Amino acid sequence: MSFFEQILEAVPDSTFAMIEAFKADSNGKKVNLSPGIYRDDNAKTWVLPSVKKAKEILQADQNLNHDISPQMGYPDLVSVARQMTFKDTLDSRTVTSMQTISGTGANHFIARFLSDTLQPKTVWLSDPTWDNHPKIWRHTNPATEQRLYPYYDYKTSTLDIEGMLSTLREKASRGDVIILQACAHNPTGLDPSRENWEAIAEVCEEKEIFPIFDSAYQGFATGDADNDAWAIRHFATRVNATMEFAVAQSFSKNFGLYGERVGALHIVTRTRDSAAKVEGVLKTISRAEITSAPGFGAKVVATIIQNPTLRGQWQDDLKTMSGRLRDMRKRLYDELTKRHTPGNWGHLLTDIGMFSIMGLSQEQVAILKDTFHVYLLPSSRLSWTGLTSWNVEYVAESIHRVVTS
Ligand SMILES: Cc1ncc(COP(=O)(O)O)c(C=O)c1O
């Protein structure tokens, strides 16, 4: 008998299951609107021009070697990651930063670190959230209770800021953790306004909750990386600059470096003494889990940000990506309203970033996939990256037929 016969069968990950189902679909009209990976108007993965140039520079460098990075990561990457996230707020705060295996690794490391140190009773997740947040926390620390705070009002497709604030005020306790998404919220495409962020920060302070910003889309929301870091910098500087929090940063989307797994974790502490201890714990976790993060993607990002011409190109690349997504929002909105498709579509124009929730039932999502070969996640999250100028009419017509049948 095998040692492993008693294992319960794992539930497949819905995003990866969808990608496999799409690959296996031989229908010529198929459209994949499920993965959060930027595609160009030919539905092809886009290598950013700034990334292409950075790779040329690296490949021409006779001194490029494959040495292992220090424990906290490739120093130039760590330095640019800090600058991109905090900019001049770094002057007033103590921040411990390390390179991670992309955003997933940063989320895992902070879950591990907090489980070993703060030992939170509860982690608060937005309803809904990126489907990996609950998995990461369950995997890292099953003893931490997971609770949802209201975020998305499904009836009106708006942010339920009052529900969020009152739930935290009434139910959160000192030392709980809350996961906030810094911008371009996955899966709703809905971000708090600056006024909302101030109120959220106030509740976190009042209730002494430890916030984790998941920053996976910096630059994708507005096309401007500084604008998209506003909430983080606000938390860093408000009220005598004393709030302690963390940022899990990914470079997958904003540099199109999905497979290179480049990320960083930043922990903002009140004192230098705490920072030194934090660094020690992070090094211990890192040694046991990865020893050190991968080099090549980190060098690509650092080369771009440290070179003013490449940095300018990258800022243009961000505008190209976020601009194309905005165009697709308008195109689909126009196609649906032209057909008088029943539903609430106004939010498609005002949602931000890669995703929107289409407000379709699971059954409608299944018909879209099985009959029309249009793939959305079961939650009816649509990733704008799969829409193109040549498939948008087909997608609109498919949604129209499903909704009206
Ligand atoms: C909200 C959110 N956080 C983190 C990530 C992490 O992505 P990665 O591990 O590819 O950097 C993603 C990716 O989809 C995401 O949507």
The ligand as an SDF file (V2000), in Angstrom:
LIG
                    3D

 16 16  0  0  0  0  0  0  0  0999 V2000
   -3.9050   40.7090   -5.9150 C   0  0  0  0  0  0  0  0  0  0  0  0
   -2.7180   39.9320   -6.3330 C   0  0  0  0  0  0  0  0  0  0  0  0
   -1.6910   39.8190   -5.4830 N   0  0  0  0  0  0  0  0  0  0  0  0
   -0.5810   39.1480   -5.8040 C   0  0  0  0  0  0  0  0  0  0  0  0
   -0.4590   38.5430   -7.0270 C   0  0  0  0  0  0  0  0  0  0  0  0
    0.8470   37.8120   -7.2190 C   0  0  0  0  0  0  0  0  0  0  0  0
    1.2840   37.6000   -8.4560 O   0  0  0  0  0  0  0  0  0  0  0  0
    2.7620   37.0770   -8.7100 P   0  0  0  0  0  0  0  0  0  0  0  0
    3.0720   36.0380   -7.7230 O   0  0  0  0  0  0  0  0  0  0  0  0
    2.7050   36.5720  -10.1050 O   0  0  0  0  0  0  0  0  0  0  0  0
    3.6340   38.2690   -8.5840 O   0  0  0  0  0  0  0  0  0  0  0  0
   -1.5110   38.6020   -7.9520 C   0  0  0  0  0  0  0  0  0  0  0  0
   -1.4560   37.9200   -9.2410 C   0  0  0  0  0  0  0  0  0  0  0  0
   -2.4140   37.6560   -9.9140 O   0  0  0  0  0  0  0  0  0  0  0  0
   -2.6640   39.3330   -7.6010 C   0  0  0  0  0  0  0  0  0  0  0  0
   -3.6970   39.4680   -8.4260 O   0  0  0  0  0  0  0  0  0  0  0  0
  1  2  1  0
  2  3  1  0
  2 15  2  0
  3  4  2  0
  4  5  1  0
  5  6  1  0
  5 12  2  0
  6  7  1  0
  7  8  1  0
  8  9  2  0
  8 10  1  0
  8 11  1  0
 12 13  1  0
 12 15  1  0
 13 14  2  0
 15 16  1  0
M  END
$$$$
